[in-house]
Amino acid sequence: MTVLVANDVPPSIRGHLKRWFIEPRPNVFVGTLNKRTHDNVIRYIQRNASPSFGFLCISSSPNCQGYTIERLGHHGLSGWDAVEFSGIQLVAPPH
């Protein structure tokens, strides 16, 4: 399962994401992708995103947490940062 939360989604990227995801709320995309498709979607977004575009992607992964966190650009979390601590991905509040 993959959950992608985006901001300032251009119509071209929104249309591309709707091929594999449902959009239960504006700018929130949910779907189940295999590894290859997931990587291709992320690369497409990185190539075609505007400077103001950003996303936070949480995907199922075969690690101890069961998920991975990926970010690109400004993600609208008001200073919250994804950090890795002893191999575990966490989201840290602003100082």
N, C-alpha and C positions, 0 to 999 in steps of 0.2 A: 504494500500500500504506500502511496506517496501523497503527501499533502503539500501543496505549493501555495504560499500566500504572497501576492505580488502587489506592487503599487505602480500607478501610471502605466497600465498595460496598453501598448499600442494595438490597434485592431488586427494587424498582421500576426502578432504574437498570440493574441487572444484566440484568433481563428485556428492557429496551429495547435494551441493547447487543447482546444475543444475536440480535436481528433482523438485524444486519449483520456481526457479528464471530463468529469462533470463539473459544473460551476454552481454549487449549492447557494453561494452568496457571491456578490460582486468581488472579483479579484481573489477568490479562494477556489482552488482547483484540487479535486480529489480523484485518484485513479490507481489502478494496479498496472505497473509496467514491468517488463523484464529488464534486465540490466542493460542490454544493448539499446533498447528504445529509450530508457531513462537517460543514458549518456548522450544519445543523439539529441534528445529534447533540450537538455541542459546546454549542449554546444550550440544548438540553433539559437537559443535565447541569448547566450553570450555574444554570438556574432551579430545579432540583429537588434539588440536592445539599445535604447537611447540612453544618454548619460543620467537621466533622471529616473530610469527604471531600476527597480530592485526587487529581489525576492528572497524569501526564506523557504527552504524546501526541507521537509522532514520525510525520510524514506525508510522503509523496513530494510534491515540489514542483518546478516548473520554474525553479529558481534554480541558482546555481553549485555549491551543495553537493548538490542533488538532494533535500533534505528540509527541513522546518521543525520546530521544537520549540515546543510549547504546554504551559503548565502552569496548574493551578488549585489553589489551596489548599495544604495540607500534602501533599507528595508523597513523603515518606519517604526523601529522599536525604541526610539527615544534614548539612545545611548547604551542600550543593552547589547552586550557582546557575547558571541558564542566563543567559549574557551574550552581547551582540552586540559584535563587534570588527570594525570595517571592513566591516560588512555580513555578516559570517559568524557564525552562531550556534554558541556553544561552551558546554560545561558546565565551570564553574570549581570547583575543590576549595575547601573552607573554608580560611580563613587560619590 
